[in-house]
Amino acid sequence: MDPARPTSESSIAVSQSQAAAAATVPSRLGYFRWIICGLLLLGTTKNYMDRQVLGVLKTTLQHDFSWNEIQYGNLVSAFQIAYAAGMLLVGGLIDRLGTRLGYALAMIFWSLASMGTALASSLTGFRMSRYALGFGEAAVFPASIKAVAEWFPKKERALATGIFNAGTNVGAIITPLIVPWIVLRWGWQGAFVGIGAIGFVWLFIWLLIYRKPEDHRGVSKAELDYIRSDPQEPAGKTKWVRLFPLRQTWAFAMGKFLTDPVWWFYLFWVPGFLQSKHGLALTGIGIPIMAIYLISDVGSVAGGWLSSSLIKRGRSVNAARKIAMLICAVGVLPVVFAYRVESTLSAVLLIGLAAACHQGFSANLYTLTSDMFPARAVGSVTGIGGMAGAIGGWLMAKVVGHVLQWTGSYMIPFAMAGSGYLLALIVIHALTPRLEPARIT
């Protein structure tokens, strides 16, 4: 008898037993990280509810205060300027204060700014409120991306980002449904106060639940080991000056600069577009807006799922992210025809498809930060990219306001909305052809 045979059979049996055990690990991991993801989703939802109130009330406020399109564009620009400045400062602040405290302070600040808009009685008053709101809201994505980096391994981060990023759509769905109802009962001032006050409910839940995984009683050892399954990174702080020269930083920043303005355009101008182009009243825009952002919710989750699925199937992180982004970039293109269609349904479907592709693209774009940078630098890099996106949004607001005032046509804005994503992907690939990890000295 071959003496090696029993040993071989024994080894095979052991290997099969280990494989079977490994296959059952996911069911024993625990899922507390997804509760955290749900909390981030609610925070993003609240964030977008606050910023979209102005867009929903555009026609109402223009009538009450006699604003023209350029003046309204200047209000949007005020938000963007403050958002850009906030991104420059808040990303690094989140890295220093930590996710829990940094996000909490930001929620308090921007909720009070939203409520304070009710006190405005002039264009200057509204502009000051938008400055404060933009500055405070700049924290939401640096904090959320940092939380994802703390709570998820790389293979799940795009999906988690897609889920919390869907809050932008949930907020955009809820706001046009409830704001007209509030306005009919308590006026436009009540809309700003009511939406802003929701932040303090979220704040209570956040402070009650959020901790780092290693400090949380709700996290099992198996789940913590899974979260920490990627190679561990050294602790410490990263100075901004070390991030700006890196190609990886510029790849993310340019992606945000070219694509974020499109989302701002949808958020601040599509409600007015539906009212002026398609004759919908304030109380009639809720369902079309809801349809647009329900479609975009699918895109947000699907875009994150697609790249995560490709990675699980053996594709490299580089290929998975860029394939998903390419599909989304191509899917955006038909929106260039939205301005000319006569059917409200056709316009809603075109804008909804583009918004869905934007969110899928964005979920993967955000995930690039944790793909290429250590967790200690993710908040800062996200802040730099957010600043670039806000600057692009400021330029977009200026262009759209003047184009609408001079021509009354949405042709140029929708052409810009359809063309930015392919260009952004080309720039990202040129700067980071393999998504190499950044070498921070």
Secondary structure, DSSP 4 states (H G I P E B T S, - for coil): --THHHHHHHHHHHHHHHHHHHHHHHHHS--HHHHHHHHHHHHHHHHHHHHHHHHHTHHHHHHHHT--HHHHHHHHHHHHHHHHHHHHHHHHHHHHH-HHHHHHHHHHHHHHHHHHGGG--SHHHHHHHHHHHHHHHTTHHHHHHHHHHHHS-HHHHHHHHHHHHTHHHHHHHHHHHHHHHHHHHHHHHHHHHHHHHHHHHHHHHHHHH---GGG-TTS-HHHHHHHT-SPP-------GGGTTT-HHHHHHHHHHHHHHHHHHHHHHHHHHHHHHHH---GGGSHHHHHHHHHHHHHHHHHHHHHHHHHHHTT--HHHHHHHHHHHHHHHHGGGGGTTT---HHHHHHHHHHHHHHHHHHHHHHHHHHHHHS-HHHHHHHHHHHHHHHHHHHHHHHHHHHHHHHHH---HHHHHHHHHHHHHHHHHHHHH-TT-PPP---
